[in-house]
Amino acid sequence: MSHTTTDEPTRSASGATVPVLAFAGIVVAVMQTLLVPVIKDLPALLDTSPSNATWVLTSTLLSGAVATPIMGRLGDLFGKRRMLIVSLSVMVVGALISAFTDALLPMIVGRTLQGVAMGAIPLGIGLMRDILPRERLGSAMALMSSSIGVGGGLALPAAALVAQHTDWHTLFYGAAGLGVLSIALTLLVVPESPLRAKGSFDLPGAAGLTAGLILFLLPITKGSDWGWSSPSTLGLFAAAVVVLLLWGLMELRVAAPLVDLRTTARREVLLTNLASIMVGVSFFVISLVLPQLLQLPAETGYGLGQSMVVAGLCVAPLGLTMMFTAPVYARLSARYGPRTTLIIGLLIIGIGYAGGLGLMNAAWQTVITSVLIGAGIGLAYSSLPALIIGAVPASETGAANGLNTLMRSIGTSVSSAVIGMVLANSSNDVGGVAVPTMHGFRVSFLIATAAVAVGLALAFFLPRRRPSTATQLRASSEEDANLARAEQALAGEAVAGESPRGFRGRVLSADGAPVARAKVTLIDRHGRQAGATLSGGDGGYALAVPARGPYVLAARAAGHGPLAHAATHGGDQVQVDLDLSLPGETVHA
């Protein structure tokens, strides 16, 4: 049985690794808002109806939602850096297809391929987890997680400037160029992750999840056009429920599923994913409301009469603030933990939206709102991968973060549908044109505030760290957290919520001396990682087991050969010393 769990990457991460991965995240996030400045002109540009033109945006959203968990799992199996390059390459091909066409169908194909690149964000987070030293991990993951908002925020003014002064196809040429640059930098700077998950790719699971997501997201994005009570909308929602339920039952029976639903059902993972939906909802509201408010003519009595470019510049602080909160998050999380940082971020978002209800009378007021909400979303988004990574095995970080990114995408999709419906139903008809009203804008902000309140309630139910585990609070990686647990278990303390039953012992060198900070990995009968820890100063380790049965204890330390040690757990604490100078043997207990 083989399971790659090496601690050291084949090529060490340089100081440029984090900026390059963050740049890749920003590039793929640009795809989501690339066409926002020309949305109203798309029917004329593509010589089609307004309802057909919306598929240019919907296709990117659907493919991005489907790609995130699938690319995450492929990265766990075959290499996260490799799949990151594949994602970016598909995006470049899609951008070039869109750049050379004025027809609807090829444009939709190109935009669908561009959406595949959204899988790059969870892949980047997983790479950071695998190759960075613990002291750099917190701020790095925060920056990568925030890149989805940074790219979206910065793309608005840039795309507006390009669309206003050049041919709109230049947007796609620019996107392709950014993608090629990101691929080149990744090849030059970013090392491959040494970690691989055991098993094969779950193709039926991928097909089932794809079908379920499309059936669910399609009526959300098109419901306002079709009618929320129409047979098409209701039928697709019903079909989505059936398909996703059948998919879930199938995934529970698969040895190496696309999404480990048992892990996903853990309290910390489940609540974090639900909170991610709420953060996604709140993030997209400001992106929909403020550009419209800023560009409405002053003659309406509440519009701010700004150009497309100025409107983009007023919203740009949303993305810039998210980027600058990454180091702030690292300090807060190191001291108080990602749960507390998530709560702080949600509170700031709530303050931003509540204050924004009265800050809609001048362009400078919208900038203040953008800065506040950007700071809150930056802290909230930065907390999410840390919460996920702390609750799943290292070999599943790509798939787990892919699912978490999917939850954010679902939040933005729901936000787009609900806010679009609110603004449409509250609009005034002026000369045959639907003009959003101030009442609609304020109701939209109230909806965002309500989503934040739900997110706060979910965050408060996340597991709280005990004061006695202060070492774990300061840990910036899962390995240090596991080391803290092991040291407590060896001292005879039971960690809350974890069984003391499992394997314990010492890691020893050829001369019998203890080996500190050796990586000890627990592998179950299916070849999946069931736990991991580092040995303490005296070589001691402790690992809890999820169930009785056969396991393999794999140990590795710098300067020593690897050891694979088969052991069977029968229900009690099992003493297994791991001598790195000897071949493994089978232990029954």
Disulfide bonds with the S-S distance in Angstrom:
none
